[in-house]
Amino acid sequence: PSQACDVLFVGGCSDRVHAGRRELLAWASARYRDGFRWIGARAGQRVWGRDLNGWYASAKVVLGDSAPAPRYWSDRVPGTAGRGGVLVHPHVDGLADLHGNTVQVFRRGDLRGLGVLIDSLLDDPGRRERIRRQAVTLVRGRHLWRHRLAAIAAETVASGVAR
């Protein structure tokens, strides 16, 4: 119960790397007030393991962000989804190819559209639960370390490097 919130953001904020993140978080804080939590604003707030699982599972919506770059998103995408977080994230080419509709996307910088998206998720617990279940299933089936290691091994064998 102490972790329950409407909107959660987990991570730091480096103005050098995270263009627009400070504005995004200020917007979320102003819009969702006491319903918004930011974990990781200070170095001593970092959470891992079961604590992180609890935060993601207790939040209605998880606000995501990655440093803006073509076809790049943080490993927090599968990490959030696999822990039961309902993630909203800026659109990045290729993200939907790997995660389908389990990640709800918005146009980077479109705070109005982001607000509409988050509010629609907050208003529909059934939709959130469907997304949560689909995301956990997808990550369990395609995005664990065993899947990455198997892909690396297959590519290594196919390239002729391994003998």
Secondary structure, 3 states (H helix, E strand, C coil): CCCCEEEEEECCCCCCCCCCHHHHHHHHHHHHHHHEEEECCCHHHCCCHHHHHHHHHHEEEEECCCCCCCCCCCCHHHHHHHCCCCEEEECCCCHHHHHHHHEEEECCCCHHHHHHHHHHHHCCHHHHHHHHHHHHHHHHHHCCHHHHHHHHHHHHHHHCCCC
